[in-house]
Amino acid sequence: MDALVSARNLTKLYGLVIGVNDVTLDIPKGVHGLLGPNGAGKSTLMKLITGQLVPTEGELQVLGERPWNNPSLFRRIGFCPEQDAFYSFLSALEFVTVLARMSGLSWSQAQGRAASALERVGATEFMNRKIATYSKGMRQRTKLAQALVHDPELLILDEPLSGLDPVGRREMTDLLNALAKEGKGILVSSHVLHEVQVVTKEFLLIYAGRVLASGNVHEIRALMNRHPHRITLRSPDGRHLAQQLVRDLPIAGIELDEEKGSFSVLTRDPAGFYDGLGRIVLESGLRVTEMVSEDDNLDAVFRYLVARD
Amino acid sequence: MDAVALLQIRQFFGQKKIFLLVLFLAIPIGLSGLVRAFGDLQGDGLELGMTYFLFFLYSQCVVPLLALLYGTGILNSELEGKTLTYLTTRPIAKWKIVASKYAAISACLLGAVLLSLLVSWILLKASGGARLFLGLAASSIGATLVYTAVFAALGSFFQKRPMIIGIVIGVVEFAISFIPALARRMTVTHFLRSLALRIIRPPHLEEIQPLAELAELGPSIAVVAGVIVLALGVAAWVASTREYVMAEQV
């Protein structure tokens, strides 16, 4: 079996609430982003993959095996959960060592591997301090180290970049890139596209429990570009500016809001629009006091895909 | 040493619950000190009195409360702390996680309870000699193991308010254990009391407790062991079949 994860009509219900809805997918080897807004079903899918939840319906195989109540599979999987929870009375070294021991390593092996994993995530400096004293970034590194410590084939990382500062984010993405080059299968979830596109170009889009689309980042970007972006502008010369924009730029529509003194522009070519807007403002002397790009995120694509379905 | 058990032992001493444990175990020591200071530690009925006094304090009050505190949290405390994920995504069967945690908690509780019992017994001028201590130690060990297992099973069934349900069950069991004839034989307390009294055999026991009403030593041990195995089996089965995910994590 070549697929890291294979699902057929996978459904997970929490009572009447749908967590994952009739998902059929094959995630091949490599690095994949699982992208969706908060509450889309990313964590539920990851919990199903890591055997924490039993499917309500359908089939799920991870590395060719069913994950529910299959502890031996977890020698091959490393899971970095989203929740910021720890045994805070332990140090990172103790924490990762004890979890390595639970993964089947001897105590001496576990301690050596834990130190190596912590070094790899850049945690050597603080690994002997109690976790209770750690910053968010330190805790994220510790979580990643426990997922890596037993050298798994597949890493499931639930929002690993959440809460990291720019430097930490860069270091973490460098590490994920290095792991990908070593041939590890990686499934990394996020609700922000640009956060994970530095790690992988392959994405699954999940929304309302359903996998809406999959493909590479260019396809998703194209999808985003096909869907009109909404840009709201405020200007003391709003009417004149709007007229000029309609005349000179690639605009799909315009909506005036007299009450707020602003207007919204719909465009399928946001890059061209921004270039042209700069030029018009410079040439005409019209002022723009505020500009907000409301749809420059994935929500618009998700809404579009749901509507299309 | 088993990693889950080691982690549980570190948790045992690292959690704030340890202050409650110390408080609960200090109460019988304090009461024993008061009896020594103000009571009359002489006379024919002393051994019988000490037996009932210490049995009540340890096997009927302190140990069930501690077992309730720690047993119901055997997995629930990990779930509430959101750390259970780290255990359930390792190559360990869930029943083994329950068994290891139970063994670790029981070992820690036994050490603490026996130490407290020893101090209380010494404060009471070692009344009744080694036989009294042995009998009470046996019933305390039985009580620790059986109540921790029962409350672990209860905690695995009820993720919400297991402590309150446990208190209700404990109070009902305590009350039934005083009903004469058959009803009391339905309680664990009856067999723990039989265990202690059969070992100690304090003078004048027959005057208030006909021996015939007590279970024999062998059956007492067998019933306590049977309840432990049954309760642990239930706890392990529930753990193996249940999804342990907090609602806000989904």
HADDOCK unambig.tbl for C-alpha pairs under 7 A between the chains (distance, minus, plus):
assign (segid A and resid 43 and name CA) (segid B and resid 250 and name CA) 6.18 0.50 0.50
assign (segid A and resid 44 and name CA) (segid B and resid 250 and name CA) 5.54 0.50 0.50
assign (segid A and resid 50 and name CA) (segid B and resid 89 and name CA) 6.47 0.50 0.50
assign (segid A and resid 52 and name CA) (segid B and resid 88 and name CA) 6.99 0.50 0.50
assign (segid A and resid 52 and name CA) (segid B and resid 243 and name CA) 6.27 0.50 0.50
assign (segid A and resid 53 and name CA) (segid B and resid 243 and name CA) 5.58 0.50 0.50
assign (segid A and resid 71 and name CA) (segid B and resid 90 and name CA) 6.58 0.50 0.50
assign (segid A and resid 71 and name CA) (segid B and resid 91 and name CA) 4.14 0.50 0.50
assign (segid A and resid 71 and name CA) (segid B and resid 92 and name CA) 5.42 0.50 0.50
assign (segid A and resid 71 and name CA) (segid B and resid 93 and name CA) 5.74 0.50 0.50
assign (segid A and resid 72 and name CA) (segid B and resid 91 and name CA) 4.98 0.50 0.50
assign (segid A and resid 73 and name CA) (segid B and resid 91 and name CA) 6.80 0.50 0.50
assign (segid A and resid 74 and name CA) (segid B and resid 89 and name CA) 6.07 0.50 0.50
assign (segid A and resid 74 and name CA) (segid B and resid 90 and name CA) 5.30 0.50 0.50
assign (segid A and resid 74 and name CA) (segid B and resid 91 and name CA) 4.88 0.50 0.50
assign (segid A and resid 75 and name CA) (segid B and resid 90 and name CA) 6.93 0.50 0.50
assign (segid A and resid 75 and name CA) (segid B and resid 91 and name CA) 5.76 0.50 0.50
assign (segid A and resid 85 and name CA) (segid B and resid 81 and name CA) 6.60 0.50 0.50
assign (segid A and resid 85 and name CA) (segid B and resid 82 and name CA) 5.64 0.50 0.50
assign (segid A and resid 85 and name CA) (segid B and resid 83 and name CA) 5.80 0.50 0.50
assign (segid A and resid 86 and name CA) (segid B and resid 83 and name CA) 5.99 0.50 0.50
assign (segid A and resid 89 and name CA) (segid B and resid 14 and name CA) 6.23 0.50 0.50
assign (segid A and resid 98 and name CA) (segid B and resid 3 and name CA) 5.84 0.50 0.50
assign (segid A and resid 101 and name CA) (segid B and resid 3 and name CA) 6.16 0.50 0.50
assign (segid A and resid 102 and name CA) (segid B and resid 3 and name CA) 5.91 0.50 0.50
assign (segid A and resid 102 and name CA) (segid B and resid 90 and name CA) 6.27 0.50 0.50
assign (segid A and resid 102 and name CA) (segid B and resid 91 and name CA) 6.96 0.50 0.50
assign (segid A and resid 103 and name CA) (segid B and resid 90 and name CA) 5.60 0.50 0.50
assign (segid A and resid 103 and name CA) (segid B and resid 91 and name CA) 5.67 0.50 0.50
